[in-house]
Amino acid sequence: MAARIYQRPQSAMQSGKARTEEWVLEFEQSEARRPDPLMGWTGSGDTQAQVHLTFPDMDAAKAYAEKYGIAARVHLTPARTLKIQAYADNFR
């Protein structure tokens, strides 16, 4: 059972930093998705792919994975860079 640990990204519709500090442990799919013949929806019998666990920091997520024997890969978030600019710069 493989999983990945990552920090939740900021939504495109989000200007604040709500819920961007927490870390998520998400299980990878173990079987391929297939279309349902009657309705046409895609799905699989893999219920682990629906599980998303949140943690306050990366160390807690790693400790949980080690405790339960989950092979987890950590995806680090790139550093945020701010472009400091004054409003008056728009008119130069």
N, C-alpha and C positions, 0 to 999 in steps of 0.2 A: 504494500500500500504506500504509494508515493504522494507527497504533498509539496506545496510551495508556500513560503512565508514571504509576505510583502507588506509594505505600508500602503494604506488606502490612499489613492490619488485624489486630488481635488477635482470635483466635477466641473464640467464646462459651464454649468449654470450656477456655480457657486462662487461667491466673491470672498467669503469668509474662510476660516480654517477649521470649521466644525468637523469632527470625526476624521481629520487627516493625521492625527497623531497616533492613532491606534494601529496595531499590526494585525494582519489577518492570516490565519492558517487555512488553506483551501486545498482539498484533495483533488488530485488529477483524475481524469476519466480512465476507467479500467477497461471499458468496452466501447465500441463505436456506436454512434447514434444511428438510428435507422428510421425511415418514415413509416408511420402507421398506415396500413393499407386502407382502412375505412375512412379516417378523418384527414389523413395527410400530414398530421403533426409529426415532428421528429422527437424521438425520445430513446431511452435505453433503460435497461433494468438496473443500472448502476445508481444506487441511492447515496453512495458516499460523495458523489460529485455535487450533491445539493447542500452539503455541510460546509458552513463558513464559521470558523471560530475566531473571535476577536480577543486581543490581549493588549494590555497597556504598553508593553515594550517588547522589543525583539527577543530579549533574554528569556522572558516568560514563555513566549511562543516556542523557542528552541527547547526549553526545559520540558514543556508539555510533550513535544514530539519525541524527545529522548525517553521520557518516562513511559510512554506507550509504544515505543519501538516503531515510530513512523519515520521513514526516510524522507526528510524534508530538505528542500533547497531554499536558500535565502536569496531574495532579489532585493538588493539595496536600492534605495531611492536616490536619484542624483540630487546634488545640492541645488537649492533654489538660488537663482541670481536675480536681484532686483535692479531695474534700470531706474535710477533716481533722476527725475527730470522735473523741472519747474513748469508751471502752466504757461509762463511767459515764453518758454522755448518754442511753443507752437506757432508763435507769430514772428519768428526771426527768419 
